[in-house]
Amino acid sequence: MNIFKSDSAKILVVDNNLYSRTQMLDLLSLDGYQVVETDGNSDIITQVVRNNPDLVLLDVMMPYTDGFEVCKHIKQDRRTCLTRIILTGVSDDRKSRLRCIESGGDDLLVKPLDRLLLSARVRSIIEQKRLYEGLDQTEQLLFSIATAIESRSCDRRHSFAELISLAKSFGEYLELSKEDIKNLVYAAYLHDIGTVAVPDSVLLKKGKLTDSERETIEKHVLVGEKICQPLKGRGILPIIRHHHERWDGSGYPDSLKGNEIPWLAQIFQILDIYEALISERPYKKPLTPTEALDILAEEAAKGWRNSKLVGKFTAFINASQIVSEVGMR
């Protein structure tokens, strides 16, 4: 299964460095994108309006200002405010990531660009854009709230993109229906929307939670289900409510056991756990895929997860890594 599919979307590359522009053009062309380039010396908003790209790749180091300010102006202009922007620079330290969020950027990638990372980020953001455009006003509002909540911690900036990619790829691997895969993608956005009711002092706490704090966090699935009631026809509510249940009945909020747990919730919780394990957080370093799979296997052995499903996910990740390694050669 090829998880790096080509796409005919249009991308505007803005970079003052000819070598960098050429590199991005070559990398993106391999994935079938239509690429327009500019050195950034002309008015960028005019370029965005004229080309109407699905995505802008914008260098942080601009001739007369910095890319963060340019990004902010693009996001504030009513003609271009919905434009998706990936900023590129020499650093993705905490200060840079915070500036990316404050300017309205959708992502920040470090030069020199990694081909597979660039491909994955670009594909995911374009898919998010198209999904968002297909939503009604209520759904768009919910997705916007979820995005704002996710940005409460800049260290979790990429989790939407990675969960979406995992949901689509693993859903296809399991041969799920298009509707089921769409519900998993929706869950990538909305599963933690209920944390809007959790104070920052609890949600972002680095130390051990008290019993009271843990109870507050566990209520987020019920709050999330209530907030997302307008989506009850989408099949996403059971995922939001039950993605913290455990196979042996020790999870929350309803202590469901085994296949009492909705199938898509079983799938999504494995995706969510895996993404959290391989991602960097303020309180931990990212684990390798192998280490993350070992932890999932341990949880299955404890009776917390569906062992057969964990086995399928392990096979999927191992197969995906082989595909990635071949693509890097």
VEXKOL-151598 format. One record per residue (C-alpha): residue number from 1; residue in three letters; x, y, z. Coordinates in pm, 1 decimal. Each point is the difference from the previous one (the first is absolute). Layout:
VEXKOL-151598
NUM, ALA, X, Y, Z
...
END
This chain:
VEXKOL-151598
1, MET, 0.0, 0.0, 0.0
2, ASN, 144.1, 337.9, -102.7
3, ILE, -81.6, 253.2, 270.1
4, PHE, 168.5, 285.6, -190.8
5, LYS, -257.2, 74.4, -266.3
6, SER, 40.2, 273.0, -259.4
7, ASP, -234.4, 296.5, -11.7
8, SER, -81.8, 270.4, -255.9
9, ALA, -29.6, 281.0, 256.3
10, LYS, 173.1, 335.4, -59.5
11, ILE, 278.8, 115.7, 231.1
12, LEU, 162.2, 344.3, 11.5
13, VAL, 364.6, -7.8, 111.3
14, VAL, 129.7, 331.4, 138.7
15, ASP, 372.8, 1.5, 65.9
16, ASN, 276.0, 251.8, -73.7
17, ASN, 256.4, -277.6, -42.1
18, LEU, 4.1, -145.6, -351.9
19, TYR, 147.9, -331.2, 117.9
20, SER, -271.2, -44.0, 262.5
21, ARG, -274.3, 77.7, -252.5
22, THR, 145.6, -248.0, -246.4
23, GLN, 25.9, -267.8, 269.2
24, MET, -363.1, 44.7, 105.4
25, LEU, -119.2, 9.4, -360.0
26, ASP, 179.9, -328.1, -72.2
27, LEU, -128.2, -171.0, 316.6
28, LEU, -360.0, 111.7, -47.1
29, SER, -3.3, -79.2, -371.8
30, LEU, 83.0, -361.2, 86.3
31, ASP, -336.0, -19.0, 176.3
32, GLY, -183.3, 145.5, -298.9
33, TYR, -73.1, 347.4, 135.1
34, GLN, -29.4, 309.1, -218.3
35, VAL, 268.6, 233.1, 137.7
36, VAL, 23.9, 378.0, -44.3
37, GLU, 308.8, 176.8, 136.1
38, THR, 99.5, 355.1, 91.6
39, ASP, 303.2, 156.9, 169.2
40, GLY, -211.0, 206.3, 239.3
41, ASN, 106.2, 338.2, -136.5
42, SER, -346.1, 74.6, -141.0
43, ASP, -317.1, 41.2, 206.5
44, ILE, -77.5, -343.5, 145.1
45, ILE, -371.1, 59.4, 57.4
46, THR, -37.0, 98.2, -366.2
47, GLN, 176.8, -323.3, -95.8
48, VAL, -233.8, -203.1, 222.8
49, VAL, -311.2, 169.6, -140.3
50, ARG, 120.5, -43.5, -359.1
51, ASN, 98.5, -366.8, 31.4
52, ASN, -262.3, -115.3, 252.7
53, PRO, 222.1, -283.8, 128.5
54, ASP, -116.4, -285.9, 221.1
55, LEU, 309.2, 58.3, 211.6
56, VAL, 285.3, 251.5, 39.0
57, LEU, 351.4, -105.8, 99.0
58, LEU, 141.0, 318.6, 151.7
59, ASP, 361.4, 56.3, 104.4
60, VAL, 53.7, 165.5, 338.4
61, MET, 296.3, 203.9, -131.6
62, MET, -154.4, 251.9, -241.2
63, PRO, 178.2, 288.9, -181.0
64, TYR, -166.5, 290.5, 185.0
65, THR, -178.6, -163.7, 293.4
66, ASP, -35.1, -345.3, 152.4
67, GLY, -233.8, -275.1, -109.2
68, PHE, -193.6, 4.7, 326.2
69, GLU, -111.6, 358.9, -67.7
70, VAL, -85.1, -83.8, -361.5
71, CYS, -200.7, -299.2, 120.5
72, LYS, -189.6, 219.8, 245.1
73, HIS, -87.5, 248.8, -277.4
74, ILE, -122.3, -282.2, -225.9
75, LYS, -219.7, -137.6, 277.2
76, GLN, -140.5, 346.6, 81.3
77, ASP, -92.6, 90.4, -359.3
78, ARG, -361.1, -96.0, -72.8
79, ARG, 97.7, -117.6, -351.3
80, THR, 263.8, -243.5, 123.0
81, CYS, -91.4, -70.6, 363.9
82, LEU, -87.5, -365.6, -66.7
83, THR, 328.4, -74.4, -178.1
84, ARG, 198.2, -288.8, 151.6
85, ILE, 364.1, 86.6, 71.5
86, ILE, 305.1, -209.2, 88.4
87, LEU, 289.9, 212.6, 121.7
88, THR, 355.1, -120.5, -67.4
89, GLY, 307.0, 105.9, 197.6
90, VAL, 327.0, -108.2, 153.7
91, SER, -146.4, -67.9, 345.1
92, ASP, -314.5, -142.7, 155.4
93, ASP, 84.5, 88.2, 359.2
94, ARG, -277.7, 92.5, 242.0
95, LYS, 23.6, 372.7, -80.5
96, SER, -32.5, -67.0, -374.3
97, ARG, -291.3, -236.9, 49.2
98, LEU, -177.8, 255.2, 218.6
99, ARG, 49.4, 268.1, -266.6
100, CYS, -136.8, -241.5, -260.4
101, ILE, -315.3, -49.7, 207.1
102, GLU, -37.4, 370.9, 76.7
103, SER, 31.7, 90.7, -369.1
104, GLY, -266.1, -253.6, -98.9
105, GLY, 238.2, -240.8, -174.5
106, ASP, -115.0, -358.0, -47.2
107, ASP, 342.0, -156.8, 47.0
108, LEU, 371.6, 71.0, 31.0
109, LEU, 262.5, -213.7, -175.5
110, VAL, 376.6, 18.5, 36.1
111, LYS, 244.8, 36.1, -287.9
112, PRO, 150.1, -194.8, -161.6
113, LEU, -339.0, -155.0, -64.4
114, ASP, -46.9, -372.8, 40.8
115, ARG, -179.1, -137.0, -305.2
116, LEU, -229.6, -242.8, 183.5
117, LEU, -85.8, 247.7, 275.2
118, LEU, -75.5, 274.5, -252.5
119, SER, -213.8, -238.0, -204.3
120, ALA, -196.3, -116.1, 303.2
121, ARG, -57.6, 350.4, 138.6
122, VAL, -104.5, 146.3, -334.7
123, ARG, -236.9, -285.5, -74.8
124, SER, -158.5, 14.0, 344.3
125, ILE, -57.5, 376.5, -1.7
126, ILE, -151.2, -5.7, -348.9
127, GLU, -232.0, -281.0, 106.7
128, GLN, -97.4, 201.3, 309.6
129, LYS, -77.2, 299.6, -221.0
130, ARG, -222.6, -201.7, -230.5
131, LEU, -174.1, -168.6, 289.2
132, TYR, -64.9, 337.9, 163.6
133, GLU, -140.7, 143.2, -323.6
134, GLY, -248.6, -287.1, -12.4
135, LEU, -140.5, 70.5, 346.1
136, ASP, -310.0, 197.9, 84.1
137, GLN, 23.3, 308.4, 225.8
138, THR, -63.8, -189.6, 324.1
139, GLU, 264.9, -257.6, -83.5
140, GLN, 248.6, 270.7, -96.4
141, LEU, -56.5, 166.6, 337.2
142, LEU, 66.5, -325.1, 185.9
143, PHE, 318.2, -62.2, -197.5
144, SER, 117.6, 355.1, 68.8
145, ILE, -60.0, -47.0, 373.0
146, ALA, 191.1, -328.2, -8.0
147, THR, 292.6, 164.6, -179.0
148, ALA, 11.3, 279.5, 257.9
149, ILE, -2.9, -253.3, 282.6
150, GLU, 282.0, -197.3, -160.3
151, SER, 208.3, 317.1, -19.2
152, ARG, -14.7, 42.5, 379.5
153, SER, 322.0, -199.1, -2.8
154, CYS, 238.9, 79.2, -286.0
155, ASP, 174.8, -331.4, 71.1
156, ARG, -307.8, -179.4, -138.4
157, ARG, -18.9, 202.3, -318.7
158, HIS, 45.2, -294.2, -237.4
159, SER, -232.3, -256.6, 161.7
160, PHE, -296.6, 77.6, -228.6
161, ALA, 210.1, -60.3, -309.1
162, GLU, 151.2, -322.0, 126.5
163, LEU, -330.9, -138.2, 127.3
164, ILE, -170.9, 81.8, -328.6
165, SER, 273.6, -174.7, -196.0
166, LEU, -16.7, -302.8, 229.0
167, ALA, -380.5, -11.3, -13.0
168, LYS, -11.8, 4.3, -378.3
169, SER, 283.1, -246.4, -52.8
170, PHE, -102.1, -250.3, 269.0
171, GLY, -364.6, 29.1, -102.1
172, GLU, 94.8, -93.0, -355.1
173, TYR, 219.5, -281.2, 132.2
174, LEU, -301.4, -140.8, 189.6
175, GLU, -215.4, 49.8, -313.9
176, LEU, -246.7, 218.9, 186.6
177, SER, -272.8, 181.2, -187.5
178, LYS, 57.1, 358.1, -113.7
179, GLU, -255.5, 113.5, 258.3
180, ASP, 181.1, -178.3, 283.8
181, ILE, 333.6, 149.6, -107.2
182, LYS, -159.8, 345.3, -11.3
183, ASN, -127.6, -51.8, 355.5
184, LEU, 351.8, -90.3, 114.4
185, VAL, 131.1, 315.3, -168.4
186, TYR, -268.4, 208.7, 172.0
187, ALA, 101.5, -161.3, 328.9
188, ALA, 361.3, 108.9, -57.9
189, TYR, -127.4, 356.5, 23.8
190, LEU, -276.3, -26.3, 254.8
191, HIS, 77.2, -283.0, 245.5
192, ASP, 140.2, 235.6, 265.8
193, ILE, -224.4, 301.1, -61.7
194, GLY, -149.2, -56.0, 345.4
195, THR, 328.3, 109.0, 158.8
196, VAL, -130.3, 354.4, -53.9
197, ALA, -155.8, -54.2, 344.9
198, VAL, 333.6, -104.2, 157.0
199, PRO, 209.5, 281.3, 155.7
200, ASP, 349.6, 52.1, -140.5
201, SER, 140.6, -66.3, 346.8
202, VAL, -132.3, -354.9, -26.9
203, LEU, 24.0, -68.3, -373.7
204, LEU, 360.4, 120.2, -30.1
205, LYS, 120.1, -124.2, 338.9
206, LYS, 337.8, -174.6, -25.6
207, GLY, -14.2, -179.9, 334.4
208, LYS, -226.5, -275.4, 129.8
209, LEU, -371.5, 78.2, 0.9
210, THR, -206.2, -9.3, 318.6
211, ASP, -312.7, -216.4, 8.3
212, SER, -213.2, 312.1, -37.4
213, GLU, 203.3, 121.5, -298.9
214, ARG, -20.6, -339.8, -166.4
215, GLU, -376.7, -1.5, 47.0
216, THR, -18.1, 343.9, -163.1
217, ILE, 196.0, -121.0, -301.8
218, GLU, -205.1, -318.6, -34.2
219, LYS, -316.5, 208.3, -34.6
220, HIS, 133.0, 149.6, -325.2
221, VAL, -144.7, -287.0, -205.5
222, LEU, -351.2, 75.1, 125.4
223, VAL, 43.4, 372.5, -58.7
224, GLY, 136.0, -72.0, -347.4
225, GLU, -293.0, -224.3, -85.7
226, LYS, -241.9, 273.0, 107.7
227, ILE, 179.1, 271.5, -198.3
228, CYS, -1.6, -217.5, -313.7
229, GLN, -368.7, -98.6, 17.1
230, PRO, -66.3, 187.0, -329.4
231, LEU, 216.6, -269.5, -166.3
232, LYS, -211.7, -289.8, 126.5
233, GLY, -67.6, -115.0, -355.3
234, ARG, 374.2, -30.3, -72.0
235, GLY, 76.4, -303.0, 218.2
236, ILE, 269.6, 184.8, 192.4
237, LEU, -171.8, 32.7, 339.5
238, PRO, 76.3, -359.4, 111.9
239, ILE, 368.8, 57.9, -77.6
240, ILE, 8.8, 320.6, 204.7
241, ARG, -178.2, -160.1, 297.0
242, HIS, 173.6, -338.4, 3.9
243, HIS, 359.4, 43.3, -121.1
244, HIS, 123.8, -32.2, 360.9
245, GLU, -179.5, -326.2, 76.9
246, ARG, 211.9, -311.6, 63.7
247, TRP, -50.2, -353.3, -127.2
248, ASP, -22.2, -135.5, 357.6
249, GLY, -257.0, 259.8, 109.1
250, SER, 237.7, 214.1, 207.1
251, GLY, -28.1, 307.5, -224.1
252, TYR, -237.9, 294.8, 0.7
253, PRO, -267.5, 137.0, -14.7
254, ASP, -223.8, -309.7, -15.2
255, SER, 237.2, -288.2, 88.8
256, LEU, -90.4, -182.4, -321.1
257, LYS, 164.2, -339.4, -59.7
258, GLY, 124.0, -171.3, -314.6
259, ASN, -215.0, 52.4, -305.0
260, GLU, -243.7, 208.5, 200.7
261, ILE, 246.7, 274.0, -92.6
262, PRO, -96.7, 137.1, -344.7
263, TRP, 231.2, -131.3, -272.2
264, LEU, 112.8, 340.6, -122.1
265, ALA, 73.3, 108.1, 358.2
266, GLN, 221.1, -307.9, 39.9
267, ILE, 188.5, 93.4, -313.8
268, PHE, 30.7, 366.0, 83.0
269, GLN, 130.9, -51.9, 352.7
270, ILE, 292.9, -201.0, -139.8
271, LEU, 76.8, 274.7, -252.0
272, ASP, -23.6, 265.4, 271.6
273, ILE, 225.7, -188.2, 243.0
274, TYR, 258.5, -75.7, -267.5
275, GLU, 14.4, 361.7, -119.4
276, ALA, 40.8, 123.1, 358.5
277, LEU, 282.0, -247.4, 64.3
278, ILE, 204.2, 91.5, -309.6
279, SER, -51.1, 376.6, 49.4
280, GLU, 203.7, 236.5, 213.9
281, ARG, -177.1, 148.3, 300.6
282, PRO, 118.5, 250.0, 265.4
283, TYR, 29.0, -289.6, 244.3
284, LYS, 156.3, -267.4, -225.9
285, LYS, 212.7, -73.7, -302.2
286, PRO, -151.6, -172.5, -304.0
287, LEU, 22.1, -378.1, -12.6
288, THR, 103.0, -192.6, -308.3
289, PRO, -273.8, -187.5, -189.7
290, THR, 138.6, -327.1, 135.2
291, GLU, -11.3, 125.3, 359.1
292, ALA, -355.4, 127.2, -47.7
293, LEU, -113.7, -332.8, -146.2
294, ASP, 158.2, -181.5, 294.7
295, ILE, -205.7, 210.7, 241.5
296, LEU, -318.8, -72.8, -195.2
297, ALA, 84.9, -371.0, 15.2
298, GLU, 51.1, 28.7, 376.7
299, GLU, -337.8, 171.8, 38.6
300, ALA, -164.7, -272.7, -206.9
301, ALA, 164.3, -262.0, 226.2
302, LYS, -144.1, 182.3, 303.9
303, GLY, -344.7, -26.9, -154.9
304, TRP, -35.8, 369.7, -76.8
305, ARG, -8.0, -27.2, -381.1
306, ASN, -140.2, -235.1, -262.0
307, SER, 303.9, -222.4, -58.1
308, LYS, -105.9, -100.3, -354.1
309, LEU, -40.4, 364.6, -98.6
310, VAL, 336.3, 89.5, 154.1
311, GLY, 151.2, -281.0, -205.8
312, LYS, -148.9, 140.8, -320.1
313, PHE, 120.6, 349.8, 87.4
314, THR, 350.8, -132.3, 64.8
315, ALA, 3.2, -168.5, -340.4
316, PHE, -123.9, 322.1, -159.5
317, ILE, 270.7, 216.1, 160.7
318, ASN, 272.7, -248.2, -93.3
319, ALA, -124.2, -4.7, -359.9
320, SER, -16.7, 381.9, -7.3
321, GLN, 357.9, 25.7, 124.5
322, ILE, 115.0, -224.6, -284.1
323, VAL, -179.3, 228.2, -247.4
324, SER, 166.3, 304.6, 158.8
325, GLU, 344.5, -156.1, -14.5
326, VAL, -44.6, -86.4, -368.4
327, GLY, -112.2, 358.8, -70.9
328, MET, 318.0, 135.7, 160.4
329, ARG, 234.8, -199.2, -223.1
END
